[in-house]
Amino acid sequence: MTRDVLEISQSESLERVSKTLSQDRHSFYPIAHPESGEYCGALAREHFYNYLQDHSLETTGTLMDIKLDSLPTIRATLSAGKCLELMTRTGSNKLIVIDDSNKLEGILTIRDVLSAGAKEPASTSELEH
């Protein structure tokens, strides 16, 4: 599981998000609620740029103007086997790991789960890299 994840506030300006995405190349970015800090969805790089194109490259709004994507969320205590089952069932190769307060703890990828090999850890927190 990757714990050092760039999380963007939903109140962030589109101009600033555009700069961030040009410097930090990932397919998805977790988005946090501006007041509570709770995870509220994921921003797909492709959807962000499509939004800008559809709105004449207007960057004066915030991320609250864009519909966020929904990636499956889990708690860090979920077993690797259950994570793989969830990924298979949902077709997602990423899971967002949140705590009991719905705040981001990290992102678990299919590579994290598969690299665990035959030994199944007690929880996703043991899958860190």
N, CA, C and O atoms as a Tinker XYZ file with bonds, in Angstrom:
   516  protein
     1  N      0.853000   -1.173000    0.000000    73     2
     2  CA     0.000000    0.000000    0.000000    64     1     3
     3  C      0.896000    1.232000    0.000000    63     2     4     5
     4  O      1.899000    1.293000    0.711000    81     3
     5  N      0.524000    2.176000   -0.786000    73     3     6
     6  CA     1.242000    3.448000   -0.830000    64     5     7
     7  C      0.555000    4.423000    0.106000    63     6     8     9
     8  O     -0.627000    4.726000   -0.052000    81     7
     9  N      1.305000    4.912000    1.082000    73     7    10
    10  CA     0.746000    5.859000    2.046000    64     9    11
    11  C      1.061000    7.309000    1.666000    63    10    12    13
    12  O      0.327000    8.222000    2.042000    81    11
    13  N      2.130000    7.518000    0.936000    73    11    14
    14  CA     2.531000    8.868000    0.535000    64    13    15
    15  C      1.802000    9.220000   -0.761000    63    14    16    17
    16  O      2.359000    9.120000   -1.854000    81    15
    17  N      0.549000    9.633000   -0.610000    73    15    18
    18  CA    -0.339000    9.870000   -1.748000    64    17    19
    19  C     -0.694000   11.347000   -1.809000    63    18    20    21
    20  O     -0.996000   11.968000   -0.790000    81    19
    21  N     -0.654000   11.895000   -3.004000    73    19    22
    22  CA    -1.068000   13.281000   -3.199000    64    21    23
    23  C     -2.591000   13.338000   -3.136000    63    22    24    25
    24  O     -3.280000   12.798000   -4.002000    81    23
    25  N     -3.101000   13.989000   -2.114000    73    23    26
    26  CA    -4.543000   14.171000   -1.963000    64    25    27
    27  C     -4.850000   15.645000   -2.228000    63    26    28    29
    28  O     -4.167000   16.531000   -1.715000    81    27
    29  N     -5.871000   15.893000   -3.024000    73    27    30
    30  CA    -6.213000   17.256000   -3.425000    64    29    31
    31  C     -7.525000   17.650000   -2.754000    63    30    32    33
    32  O     -8.452000   16.844000   -2.681000    81    31
    33  N     -7.605000   18.875000   -2.270000    73    31    34
    34  CA    -8.831000   19.373000   -1.659000    64    33    35
    35  C     -9.858000   19.678000   -2.739000    63    34    36    37
    36  O     -9.517000   20.174000   -3.813000    81    35
    37  N    -11.104000   19.379000   -2.448000    73    35    38
    38  CA   -12.184000   19.625000   -3.395000    64    37    39
    39  C    -12.376000   21.122000   -3.660000    63    38    40    41
    40  O    -12.983000   21.499000   -4.663000    81    39
    41  N    -11.866000   21.968000   -2.774000    73    39    42
    42  CA   -11.991000   23.419000   -2.968000    64    41    43
    43  C    -10.852000   23.996000   -3.809000    63    42    44    45
    44  O    -10.815000   25.200000   -4.063000    81    43
    45  N     -9.930000   23.145000   -4.237000    73    43    46
    46  CA    -8.781000   23.598000   -5.022000    64    45    47
    47  C     -9.234000   24.172000   -6.371000    63    46    48    49
    48  O    -10.156000   23.648000   -6.996000    81    47
    49  N     -8.591000   25.234000   -6.806000    73    47    50
    50  CA    -8.949000   25.850000   -8.084000    64    49    51
    51  C     -8.554000   24.925000   -9.235000    63    50    52    53
    52  O     -7.593000   24.162000   -9.139000    81    51
    53  N     -9.312000   25.010000  -10.315000    73    51    54
    54  CA    -9.020000   24.197000  -11.488000    64    53    55
    55  C     -7.664000   24.555000  -12.083000    63    54    56    57
    56  O     -6.962000   23.697000  -12.618000    81    55
    57  N     -7.307000   25.823000  -11.985000    73    55    58
    58  CA    -6.005000   26.258000  -12.493000    64    57    59
    59  C     -4.874000   25.569000  -11.729000    63    58    60    61
    60  O     -3.918000   25.072000  -12.324000    81    59
    61  N     -4.999000   25.548000  -10.416000    73    59    62
    62  CA    -3.955000   24.917000   -9.601000    64    61    63
    63  C     -3.928000   23.407000   -9.808000    63    62    64    65
    64  O     -2.855000   22.805000   -9.849000    81    63
    65  N     -5.107000   22.790000   -9.941000    73    63    66
    66  CA    -5.163000   21.348000  -10.194000    64    65    67
    67  C     -4.497000   21.032000  -11.529000    63    66    68    69
    68  O     -3.783000   20.037000  -11.650000    81    67
    69  N     -4.729000   21.875000  -12.522000    73    67    70
    70  CA    -4.108000   21.680000  -13.829000    64    69    71
    71  C     -2.584000   21.685000  -13.710000    63    70    72    73
    72  O     -1.911000   20.859000  -14.327000    81    71
    73  N     -2.048000   22.594000  -12.935000    73    71    74
    74  CA    -0.600000   22.652000  -12.716000    64    73    75
    75  C     -0.116000   21.408000  -11.979000    63    74    76    77
    76  O      0.927000   20.847000  -12.319000    81    75
    77  N     -0.866000   20.981000  -10.980000    73    75    78
    78  CA    -0.495000   19.790000  -10.215000    64    77    79
    79  C     -0.457000   18.560000  -11.111000    63    78    80    81
    80  O      0.483000   17.768000  -11.049000    81    79
    81  N     -1.483000   18.402000  -11.945000    73    79    82
    82  CA    -1.560000   17.239000  -12.815000    64    81    83
    83  C     -0.455000   17.238000  -13.866000    63    82    84    85
    84  O     -0.021000   16.176000  -14.313000    81    83
    85  N     -0.004000   18.413000  -14.258000    73    83    86
    86  CA     1.081000   18.467000  -15.242000    64    85    87
    87  C      2.427000   18.097000  -14.618000    63    86    88    89
    88  O      3.349000   17.687000  -15.324000    81    87
    89  N      2.538000   18.241000  -13.304000    73    87    90
    90  CA     3.784000   17.930000  -12.612000    64    89    91
    91  C      3.796000   16.535000  -12.008000    63    90    92    93
    92  O      4.863000   15.937000  -11.870000    81    91
    93  N      2.656000   16.012000  -11.650000    73    91    94
    94  CA     2.557000   14.740000  -10.940000    64    93    95
    95  C      1.646000   13.821000  -11.751000    63    94    96    97
    96  O      0.425000   13.968000  -11.707000    81    95
    97  N      2.213000   12.901000  -12.471000    73    95    98
    98  CA     1.458000   12.108000  -13.442000    64    97    99
    99  C      0.931000   10.793000  -12.865000    63    98   100   101
   100  O      1.649000    9.797000  -12.780000    81    99
   101  N     -0.330000   10.821000  -12.478000    73    99   102
   102  CA    -1.049000    9.626000  -12.039000    64   101   103
   103  C     -2.374000    9.589000  -12.792000    63   102   104   105
   104  O     -2.813000   10.600000  -13.340000    81   103
   105  N     -3.003000    8.427000  -12.815000    73   103   106
   106  CA    -4.286000    8.332000  -13.515000    64   105   107
   107  C     -5.441000    8.822000  -12.654000    63   106   108   109
   108  O     -6.432000    9.332000  -13.179000    81   107
   109  N     -5.324000    8.673000  -11.332000    73   107   110
   110  CA    -6.369000    9.100000  -10.399000    64   109   111
   111  C     -5.743000    9.835000   -9.234000    63   110   112   113
   112  O     -4.605000    9.568000   -8.848000    81   111
   113  N     -6.509000   10.772000   -8.676000    73   111   114
   114  CA    -6.073000   11.531000   -7.502000    64   113   115
   115  C     -7.198000   11.507000   -6.477000    63   114   116   117
   116  O     -8.329000   11.868000   -6.803000    81   115
   117  N     -6.912000   11.089000   -5.241000    73   115   118
   118  CA    -7.950000   11.138000   -4.208000    64   117   119
   119  C     -8.288000   12.590000   -3.876000    63   118   120   121
   120  O     -7.414000   13.457000   -3.840000    81   119
   121  N     -9.578000   12.833000   -3.635000    73   119   122
   122  CA   -10.053000   14.184000   -3.337000    64   121   123
   123  C    -10.635000   14.211000   -1.926000    63   122   124   125
   124  O    -11.411000   13.335000   -1.544000    81   123
   125  N    -10.251000   15.224000   -1.165000    73   123   126
   126  CA   -10.718000   15.371000    0.215000    64   125   127
   127  C    -11.717000   16.514000    0.325000    63   126   128   129
   128  O    -11.606000   17.525000   -0.369000    81   127
   129  N    -12.689000   16.337000    1.202000    73   127   130
   130  CA   -13.648000   17.401000    1.495000    64   129   131
   131  C    -12.875000   18.554000    2.124000    63   130   132   133
   132  O    -12.042000   18.318000    2.999000    81   131
   133  N    -13.126000   19.804000    1.701000    73   131   134
   134  CA   -12.323000   20.932000    2.164000    64   133   135
   135  C    -12.421000   21.216000    3.660000    63   134   136   137
   136  O    -11.476000   21.749000    4.243000    81   135
   137  N    -13.527000   20.878000    4.286000    73   135   138
   138  CA   -13.676000   21.176000    5.716000    64   137   139
   139  C    -13.368000   19.977000    6.598000    63   138   140   141
   140  O    -12.621000   20.097000    7.569000    81   139
   141  N    -13.931000   18.831000    6.273000    73   139   142
   142  CA   -13.769000   17.659000    7.139000    64   141   143
   143  C    -12.507000   16.857000    6.839000    63   142   144   145
   144  O    -12.033000   16.105000    7.691000    81   143
   145  N    -11.960000   17.013000    5.631000    73   143   146
   146  CA   -10.795000   16.233000    5.244000    64   145   147
   147  C    -11.130000   14.802000    4.861000    63   146   148   149
   148  O    -10.235000   14.004000    4.581000    81   147
   149  N    -12.432000   14.472000    4.847000    73   147   150
   150  CA   -12.841000   13.112000    4.500000    64   149   151
   151  C    -12.667000   12.865000    3.010000    63   150   152   153
   152  O    -12.805000   13.778000    2.195000    81   151
   153  N    -12.362000   11.619000    2.666000    73   151   154
   154  CA   -12.261000   11.217000    1.264000    64   153   155
   155  C    -13.641000   11.350000    0.637000    63   154   156   157
   156  O    -14.627000   10.878000    1.202000    81   155
   157  N    -13.719000   11.989000   -0.530000    73   155   158
   158  CA   -15.038000   12.161000   -1.158000    64   157   159
   159  C    -15.087000   11.695000   -2.602000    63   158   160   161
   160  O    -16.116000   11.857000   -3.258000    81   159
   161  N    -14.034000   11.135000   -3.105000    73   159   162
   162  CA   -14.030000   10.612000   -4.457000    64   161   163
   163  C    -12.647000   10.723000   -5.074000    63   162   164   165
   164  O    -11.685000   11.140000   -4.429000    81   163
   165  N    -12.577000   10.340000   -6.332000    73   163   166
   166  CA   -11.298000   10.382000   -7.043000    64   165   167
   167  C    -11.454000   11.191000   -8.319000    63   166   168   169
   168  O    -12.489000   11.142000   -8.984000    81   167
   169  N    -10.428000   11.919000   -8.641000    73   167   170
   170  CA   -10.409000   12.684000   -9.875000    64   169   171
   171  C     -9.575000   11.918000  -10.891000    63   170   172   173
   172  O     -8.386000   11.682000  -10.677000    81   171
   173  N    -10.200000   11.532000  -11.993000    73   171   174
   174  CA    -9.471000   10.882000  -13.077000    64   173   175
   175  C     -8.838000   11.960000  -13.947000    63   174   176   177
   176  O     -9.501000   12.913000  -14.355000    81   175
   177  N     -7.570000   11.801000  -14.221000    73   175   178
   178  CA    -6.839000   12.762000  -15.059000    64   177   179
   179  C     -7.589000   12.994000  -16.367000    63   178   180   181
   180  O     -7.774000   14.137000  -16.785000    81   179
   181  N     -8.017000   11.919000  -17.010000    73   179   182
   182  CA    -8.718000   12.013000  -18.295000    64   181   183
   183  C    -10.013000   12.819000  -18.170000    63   182   184   185
   184  O    -10.318000   13.637000  -19.038000    81   183
   185  N    -10.782000   12.593000  -17.089000    73   183   186
   186  CA   -12.041000   13.318000  -16.908000    64   185   187
   187  C    -11.805000   14.800000  -16.637000    63   186   188   189
   188  O    -12.586000   15.652000  -17.061000    81   187
   189  N    -10.725000   15.093000  -15.930000    73   187   190
   190  CA   -10.388000   16.495000  -15.658000    64   189   191
   191  C    -10.123000   17.240000  -16.969000    63   190   192   193
   192  O    -10.668000   18.319000  -17.198000    81   191
   193  N     -9.285000   16.656000  -17.821000    73   191   194
   194  CA    -8.958000   17.324000  -19.079000    64   193   195
   195  C    -10.166000   17.383000  -20.016000    63   194   196   197
   196  O    -10.323000   18.350000  -20.761000    81   195
   197  N    -11.010000   16.366000  -19.984000    73   195   198
   198  CA   -12.253000   16.406000  -20.779000    64   197   199
   199  C    -13.155000   17.542000  -20.299000    63   198   200   201
   200  O    -13.764000   18.240000  -21.110000    81   199
   201  N    -13.238000   17.724000  -18.982000    73   199   202
   202  CA   -14.041000   18.811000  -18.422000    64   201   203
   203  C    -13.513000   20.156000  -18.926000    63   202   204   205
   204  O    -14.295000   21.005000  -19.352000    81   203
   205  N    -12.202000   20.353000  -18.882000    73   203   206
   206  CA   -11.623000   21.616000  -19.349000    64   205   207
   207  C    -11.922000   21.848000  -20.825000    63   206   208   209
   208  O    -12.241000   22.965000  -21.232000    81   207
   209  N    -11.819000   20.801000  -21.616000    73   207   210
   210  CA   -12.126000   20.942000  -23.050000    64   209   211
   211  C    -13.587000   21.320000  -23.262000    63   210   212   213
   212  O    -13.898000   22.191000  -24.075000    81   211
   213  N    -14.479000   20.663000  -22.531000    73   211   214
   214  CA   -15.917000   20.926000  -22.675000    64   213   215
   215  C    -16.308000   22.314000  -22.178000    63   214   216   217
   216  O    -17.362000   22.831000  -22.547000    81   215
   217  N    -15.472000   22.916000  -21.350000    73   215   218
   218  CA   -15.775000   24.231000  -20.791000    64   217   219
   219  C    -14.781000   25.285000  -21.282000    63   218   220   221
   220  O    -14.420000   26.203000  -20.546000    81   219
   221  N    -14.352000   25.140000  -22.513000    73   219   222
   222  CA   -13.488000   26.122000  -23.185000    64   221   223
   223  C    -12.233000   26.456000  -22.387000    63   222   224   225
   224  O    -11.797000   27.606000  -22.342000    81   223
   225  N    -11.667000   25.446000  -21.767000    73   223   226
   226  CA   -10.440000   25.594000  -20.976000    64   225   227
   227  C    -10.592000   26.598000  -19.839000    63   226   228   229
   228  O     -9.608000   27.200000  -19.408000    81   227
   229  N    -11.805000   26.780000  -19.354000    73   227   230
   230  CA   -12.103000   27.690000  -18.238000    64   229   231
   231  C    -11.536000   27.087000  -16.949000    63   230   232   233
   232  O    -11.909000   25.977000  -16.571000    81   231
   233  N    -10.646000   27.807000  -16.280000    73   231   234
   234  CA   -10.013000   27.285000  -15.064000    64   233   235
   235  C    -10.317000   28.131000  -13.832000    63   234   236   237
   236  O     -9.569000   28.087000  -12.855000    81   235
   237  N    -11.410000   28.905000  -13.865000    73   235   238
   238  CA   -11.708000   29.764000  -12.722000    64   237   239
   239  C    -12.523000   29.055000  -11.644000    63   238   240   241
   240  O    -12.669000   29.599000  -10.550000    81   239
   241  N    -13.053000   27.880000  -11.905000    73   239   242
   242  CA   -13.855000   27.156000  -10.920000    64   241   243
   243  C    -12.994000   26.352000   -9.969000    63   242   244   245
   244  O    -11.779000   26.533000   -9.890000    81   243
   245  N    -13.655000   25.457000   -9.245000    73   243   246
   246  CA   -12.961000   24.557000   -8.320000    64   245   247
   247  C    -13.328000   23.118000   -8.662000    63   246   248   249
   248  O    -14.155000   22.868000   -9.539000    81   247
   249  N    -12.714000   22.193000   -7.971000    73   247   250
   250  CA   -13.029000   20.782000   -8.189000    64   249   251
   251  C    -14.473000   20.450000   -7.833000    63   250   252   253
   252  O    -14.991000   19.416000   -8.256000    81   251
   253  N    -15.127000   21.314000   -7.060000    73   251   254
   254  CA   -16.528000   21.078000   -6.731000    64   253   255
   255  C    -17.404000   21.138000   -7.984000    63   254   256   257
   256  O    -18.539000   20.662000   -7.972000    81   255
   257  N    -16.883000   21.718000   -9.058000    73   255   258
   258  CA   -17.620000   21.815000  -10.315000    64   257   259
   259  C    -17.556000   20.530000  -11.136000    63   258   260   261
   260  O    -18.306000   20.376000  -12.100000    81   259
   261  N    -16.678000   19.616000  -10.769000    73   259   262
   262  CA   -16.446000   18.401000  -11.548000    64   261   263
   263  C    -16.990000   17.179000  -10.815000    63   262   264   265
   264  O    -16.792000   17.026000   -9.610000    81   263
   265  N    -17.676000   16.316000  -11.554000    73   263   266
   266  CA   -18.173000   15.062000  -10.978000    64   265   267
   267  C    -16.971000   14.138000  -10.742000    63   266   268   269
   268  O    -16.187000   13.872000  -11.653000    81   267
   269  N    -16.845000   13.660000   -9.512000    73   267   270
   270  CA   -15.727000   12.793000   -9.156000    64   269   271
   271  C    -16.050000   11.340000   -9.483000    63   270   272   273
   272  O    -17.212000   10.941000   -9.555000    81   271
   273  N    -15.000000   10.570000   -9.676000    73   271   274
   274  CA   -15.146000    9.139000   -9.911000    64   273   275
   275  C    -15.219000    8.420000   -8.577000    63   274   276   277
   276  O    -14.786000    8.930000   -7.543000    81   275
   277  N    -15.772000    7.237000   -8.631000    73   275   278
   278  CA   -15.903000    6.435000   -7.423000    64   277   279
   279  C    -14.998000    5.212000   -7.519000    63   278   280   281
   280  O    -15.236000    4.322000   -8.336000    81   279
   281  N    -13.971000    5.167000   -6.692000    73   279   282
   282  CA   -13.127000    3.981000   -6.583000    64   281   283
   283  C    -13.531000    3.246000   -5.316000    63   282   284   285
   284  O    -13.922000    3.879000   -4.335000    81   283
   285  N    -13.445000    1.923000   -5.318000    73   283   286
   286  CA   -13.827000    1.169000   -4.115000    64   285   287
   287  C    -12.967000    1.577000   -2.919000    63   286   288   289
   288  O    -11.763000    1.798000   -3.049000    81   287
   289  N    -13.607000    1.672000   -1.758000    73   287   290
   290  CA   -12.878000    2.001000   -0.529000    64   289   291
   291  C    -12.867000    0.792000    0.400000    63   290   292   293
   292  O    -13.798000   -0.013000    0.424000    81   291
   293  N    -11.789000    0.694000    1.158000    73   291   294
   294  CA   -11.627000   -0.394000    2.121000    64   293   295
   295  C    -10.992000    0.159000    3.387000    63   294   296   297
   296  O    -10.489000    1.282000    3.414000    81   295
   297  N    -11.028000   -0.651000    4.427000    73   295   298
   298  CA   -10.277000   -0.369000    5.653000    64   297   299
   299  C     -8.961000   -1.150000    5.582000    63   298   300   301
   300  O     -8.881000   -2.160000    4.883000    81   299
   301  N     -7.959000   -0.704000    6.278000    73   299   302
   302  CA    -6.638000   -1.337000    6.247000    64   301   303
   303  C     -6.646000   -2.747000    6.828000    63   302   304   305
   304  O     -5.684000   -3.493000    6.643000    81   303
   305  N     -7.688000   -3.112000    7.506000    73   303   306
   306  CA    -7.746000   -4.440000    8.121000    64   305   307
   307  C     -8.255000   -5.520000    7.172000    63   306   308   309
   308  O     -8.272000   -6.695000    7.539000    81   307
   309  N     -8.668000   -5.154000    5.968000    73   307   310
   310  CA    -9.186000   -6.135000    5.012000    64   309   311
   311  C     -8.050000   -7.027000    4.515000    63   310   312   313
   312  O     -6.962000   -6.541000    4.209000    81   311
   313  N     -8.303000   -8.316000    4.438000    73   311   314
   314  CA    -7.268000   -9.255000    4.007000    64   313   315
   315  C     -6.940000   -9.071000    2.532000    63   314   316   317
   316  O     -7.741000   -8.540000    1.762000    81   315
   317  N     -5.752000   -9.518000    2.155000    73   315   318
   318  CA    -5.329000   -9.419000    0.763000    64   317   319
   319  C     -6.270000  -10.204000   -0.140000    63   318   320   321
   320  O     -6.587000   -9.759000   -1.242000    81   319
   321  N     -6.716000  -11.362000    0.315000    73   319   322
   322  CA    -7.643000  -12.167000   -0.477000    64   321   323
   323  C     -8.949000  -11.442000   -0.740000    63   322   324   325
   324  O     -9.472000  -11.482000   -1.854000    81   323
   325  N     -9.479000  -10.780000    0.279000    73   323   326
   326  CA   -10.724000  -10.010000    0.115000    64   325   327
   327  C    -10.490000   -8.803000   -0.794000    63   326   328   329
   328  O    -11.374000   -8.422000   -1.562000    81   327
   329  N     -9.301000   -8.201000   -0.709000    73   327   330
   330  CA    -8.976000   -7.073000   -1.596000    64   329   331
   331  C     -8.968000   -7.539000   -3.050000    63   330   332   333
   332  O     -9.527000   -6.874000   -3.922000    81   331
   333  N     -8.337000   -8.675000   -3.305000    73   331   334
   334  CA    -8.287000   -9.207000   -4.660000    64   333   335
   335  C     -9.687000   -9.543000   -5.156000    63   334   336   337
   336  O    -10.016000   -9.296000   -6.316000    81   335
   337  N    -10.505000  -10.103000   -4.282000    73   335   338
   338  CA   -11.892000  -10.425000   -4.639000    64   337   339
   339  C    -12.661000   -9.151000   -5.004000    63   338   340   341
   340  O    -13.401000   -9.134000   -5.988000    81   339
   341  N    -12.486000   -8.088000   -4.215000    73   339   342
   342  CA   -13.163000   -6.820000   -4.483000    64   341   343
   343  C    -12.690000   -6.212000   -5.806000    63   342   344   345
   344  O    -13.497000   -5.704000   -6.585000    81   343
   345  N    -11.390000   -6.266000   -6.050000    73   343   346
   346  CA   -10.855000   -5.741000   -7.303000    64   345   347
   347  C    -11.429000   -6.509000   -8.499000    63   346   348   349
   348  O    -11.782000   -5.914000   -9.518000    81   347
   349  N    -11.515000   -7.805000   -8.366000    73   347   350
   350  CA   -12.059000   -8.633000   -9.445000    64   349   351
   351  C    -13.536000   -8.318000   -9.670000    63   350   352   353
   352  O    -13.979000   -8.161000  -10.807000    81   351
   353  N    -14.283000   -8.230000   -8.591000    73   351   354
   354  CA   -15.718000   -7.975000   -8.682000    64   353   355
   355  C    -16.042000   -6.598000   -9.262000    63   354   356   357
   356  O    -17.009000   -6.451000  -10.010000    81   355
   357  N    -15.234000   -5.588000   -8.919000    73   355   358
   358  CA   -15.522000   -4.216000   -9.360000    64   357   359
   359  C    -14.786000   -3.824000  -10.639000    63   358   360   361
   360  O    -15.109000   -2.809000  -11.255000    81   359
   361  N    -13.803000   -4.621000  -11.038000    73   359   362
   362  CA   -13.021000   -4.285000  -12.222000    64   361   363
   363  C    -12.022000   -3.170000  -11.983000    63   362   364   365
   364  O    -11.501000   -2.588000  -12.934000    81   363
   365  N    -11.751000   -2.869000  -10.731000    73   363   366
   366  CA   -10.820000   -1.800000  -10.389000    64   365   367
   367  C     -9.458000   -2.386000  -10.037000    63   366   368   369
   368  O     -9.379000   -3.411000   -9.360000    81   367
   369  N     -8.390000   -1.745000  -10.490000    73   367   370
   370  CA    -7.053000   -2.214000  -10.110000    64   369   371
   371  C     -6.473000   -1.381000   -8.969000    63   370   372   373
   372  O     -5.295000   -1.504000   -8.631000    81   371
   373  N     -7.321000   -0.529000   -8.378000    73   371   374
   374  CA    -6.922000    0.293000   -7.229000    64   373   375
   375  C     -8.029000    0.281000   -6.185000    63   374   376   377
   376  O     -9.217000    0.245000   -6.508000    81   375
   377  N     -7.609000    0.314000   -4.927000    73   375   378
   378  CA    -8.558000    0.459000   -3.818000    64   377   379
   379  C     -8.078000    1.626000   -2.966000    63   378   380   381
   380  O     -6.882000    1.775000   -2.712000    81   379
   381  N     -9.020000    2.447000   -2.530000    73   379   382
   382  CA    -8.702000    3.567000   -1.647000    64   381   383
   383  C     -8.837000    3.067000   -0.208000    63   382   384   385
   384  O     -9.891000    2.574000    0.194000    81   383
   385  N     -7.761000    3.200000    0.554000    73   383   386
   386  CA    -7.768000    2.761000    1.940000    64   385   387
   387  C     -8.088000    3.967000    2.820000    63   386   388   389
   388  O     -7.378000    4.973000    2.799000    81   387
   389  N     -9.170000    3.849000    3.595000    73   387   390
   390  CA    -9.603000    4.937000    4.475000    64   389   391
   391  C     -9.661000    4.444000    5.910000    63   390   392   393
   392  O     -9.761000    3.243000    6.162000    81   391
   393  N     -9.598000    5.383000    6.847000    73   391   394
   394  CA    -9.695000    5.023000    8.262000    64   393   395
   395  C    -11.149000    5.118000    8.709000    63   394   396   397
   396  O    -12.045000    5.344000    7.896000    81   395
   397  N    -11.372000    4.944000   10.002000    73   395   398
   398  CA   -12.735000    4.969000   10.543000    64   397   399
   399  C    -13.400000    6.340000   10.425000    63   398   400   401
   400  O    -14.621000    6.448000   10.542000    81   399
   401  N    -12.607000    7.384000   10.194000    73   399   402
   402  CA   -13.140000    8.734000   10.015000    64   401   403
   403  C    -13.295000    9.083000    8.540000    63   402   404   405
   404  O    -13.542000   10.241000    8.200000    81   403
   405  N    -13.155000    8.096000    7.664000    73   403   406
   406  CA   -13.231000    8.270000    6.207000    64   405   407
   407  C    -12.135000    9.172000    5.655000    63   406   408   409
   408  O    -12.320000    9.825000    4.628000    81   407
   409  N    -10.998000    9.206000    6.336000    73   407   410
   410  CA    -9.853000    9.969000    5.846000    64   409   411
   411  C     -8.881000    9.011000    5.167000    63   410   412   413
   412  O     -8.741000    7.855000    5.567000    81   411
   413  N     -8.221000    9.510000    4.144000    73   411   414
   414  CA    -7.328000    8.704000    3.337000    64   413   415
   415  C     -6.153000    8.173000    4.143000    63   414   416   417
   416  O     -5.483000    8.917000    4.858000    81   415
   417  N     -5.914000    6.862000    4.014000    73   415   418
   418  CA    -4.712000    6.248000    4.585000    64   417   419
   419  C     -3.721000    5.882000    3.489000    63   418   420   421
   420  O     -2.511000    5.878000    3.711000    81   419
   421  N     -4.244000    5.573000    2.298000    73   419   422
   422  CA    -3.354000    5.207000    1.203000    64   421   423
   423  C     -4.119000    4.611000    0.037000    63   422   424   425
   424  O     -5.349000    4.585000    0.017000    81   423
   425  N     -3.352000    4.134000   -0.937000    73   423   426
   426  CA    -3.922000    3.473000   -2.104000    64   425   427
   427  C     -3.279000    2.100000   -2.232000    63   426   428   429
   428  O     -2.060000    1.953000   -2.141000    81   427
   429  N     -4.116000    1.110000   -2.443000    73   427   430
   430  CA    -3.658000   -0.259000   -2.634000    64   429   431
   431  C     -3.873000   -0.611000   -4.104000    63   430   432   433
   432  O     -4.979000   -0.463000   -4.624000    81   431
   433  N     -2.825000   -1.073000   -4.769000    73   431   434
   434  CA    -2.939000   -1.437000   -6.181000    64   433   435
   435  C     -2.925000   -2.952000   -6.334000    63   434   436   437
   436  O     -2.562000   -3.684000   -5.413000    81   435
   437  N     -3.320000   -3.394000   -7.494000    73   435   438
   438  CA    -3.301000   -4.824000   -7.787000    64   437   439
   439  C     -1.880000   -5.364000   -7.665000    63   438   440   441
   440  O     -1.679000   -6.506000   -7.252000    81   439
   441  N     -0.910000   -4.555000   -8.018000    73   439   442
   442  CA     0.489000   -4.978000   -7.903000    64   441   443
   443  C      0.860000   -5.228000   -6.439000    63   442   444   445
   444  O      1.595000   -6.168000   -6.138000    81   443
   445  N      0.355000   -4.391000   -5.533000    73   443   446
   446  CA     0.608000   -4.601000   -4.105000    64   445   447
   447  C      0.073000   -5.951000   -3.654000    63   446   448   449
   448  O      0.744000   -6.692000   -2.937000    81   447
   449  N     -1.144000   -6.257000   -4.084000    73   447   450
   450  CA    -1.791000   -7.503000   -3.666000    64   449   451
   451  C     -1.071000   -8.707000   -4.272000    63   450   452   453
   452  O     -0.789000   -9.681000   -3.574000    81   451
   453  N     -0.776000   -8.639000   -5.566000    73   451   454
   454  CA    -0.121000   -9.766000   -6.230000    64   453   455
   455  C      1.302000   -9.978000   -5.749000    63   454   456   457
   456  O      1.776000  -11.113000   -5.709000    81   455
   457  N      1.992000   -8.909000   -5.383000    73   455   458
   458  CA     3.370000   -9.046000   -4.911000    64   457   459
   459  C      3.433000   -9.708000   -3.540000    63   458   460   461
   460  O      4.492000  -10.165000   -3.111000    81   459
   461  N      2.296000   -9.756000   -2.860000    73   459   462
   462  CA     2.262000  -10.445000   -1.573000    64   461   463
   463  C      2.475000  -11.941000   -1.760000    63   462   464   465
   464  O      2.807000  -12.650000   -0.810000    81   463
   465  N      2.282000  -12.426000   -3.006000    73   463   466
   466  CA     2.548000  -13.833000   -3.315000    64   465   467
   467  C      1.624000  -14.776000   -2.577000    63   466   468   469
   468  O      0.474000  -14.447000   -2.288000    81   467
   469  N      2.137000  -15.936000   -2.281000    73   467   470
   470  CA     1.335000  -16.980000   -1.642000    64   469   471
   471  C      1.033000  -16.654000   -0.187000    63   470   472   473
   472  O      0.016000  -17.088000    0.354000    81   471
   473  N      1.918000  -15.888000    0.445000    73   471   474
   474  CA     1.701000  -15.531000    1.848000    64   473   475
   475  C      0.667000  -14.424000    1.922000    63   474   476   477
   476  O      0.892000  -13.332000    1.400000    81   475
   477  N     -0.456000  -14.687000    2.559000    73   475   478
   478  CA    -1.494000  -13.672000    2.687000    64   477   479
   479  C     -1.337000  -12.960000    4.013000    63   478   480   481
   480  O     -1.497000  -13.576000    5.067000    81   479
   481  N     -1.025000  -11.660000    3.982000    73   479   482
   482  CA    -0.894000  -10.901000    5.218000    64   481   483
   483  C     -2.227000  -10.792000    5.947000    63   482   484   485
   484  O     -3.293000  -11.006000    5.370000    81   483
   485  N     -2.140000  -10.461000    7.198000    73   483   486
   486  CA    -3.350000  -10.324000    8.012000    64   485   487
   487  C     -4.176000   -9.136000    7.549000    63   486   488   489
   488  O     -5.400000   -9.151000    7.674000    81   487
   489  N     -3.528000   -8.111000    7.017000    73   487   490
   490  CA    -4.266000   -6.918000    6.600000    64   489   491
   491  C     -3.506000   -6.191000    5.509000    63   490   492   493
   492  O     -2.345000   -6.495000    5.236000    81   491
   493  N     -4.167000   -5.234000    4.892000    73   491   494
   494  CA    -3.537000   -4.461000    3.814000    64   493   495
   495  C     -2.393000   -3.603000    4.317000    63   494   496   497
   496  O     -1.518000   -3.226000    3.537000    81   495
   497  N     -2.379000   -3.288000    5.596000    73   495   498
   498  CA    -1.292000   -2.454000    6.110000    64   497   499
   499  C      0.056000   -3.178000    6.020000    63   498   500   501
   500  O      1.108000   -2.541000    6.069000    81   499
   501  N      0.024000   -4.503000    5.889000    73   499   502
   502  CA     1.261000   -5.262000    5.725000    64   501   503
   503  C      1.731000   -5.313000    4.280000    63   502   504   505
   504  O      2.785000   -5.880000    3.992000    81   503
   505  N      0.956000   -4.724000    3.364000    73   503   506
   506  CA     1.296000   -4.732000    1.951000    64   505   507
   507  C      1.995000   -3.456000    1.528000    63   506   508   509
   508  O      2.057000   -3.165000    0.333000    81   507
   509  N      2.518000   -2.693000    2.455000    73   507   510
   510  CA     3.137000   -1.411000    2.130000    64   509   511
   511  C      4.429000   -1.616000    1.368000    63   510   512   513
   512  O      5.130000   -2.616000    1.527000    81   511
   513  N      4.717000   -0.632000    0.534000    73   511   514
   514  CA     5.997000   -0.620000   -0.187000    64   513   515
   515  C      6.623000    0.732000   -0.115000    63   514   516
   516  O      7.706000    0.941000   -0.662000    81   515
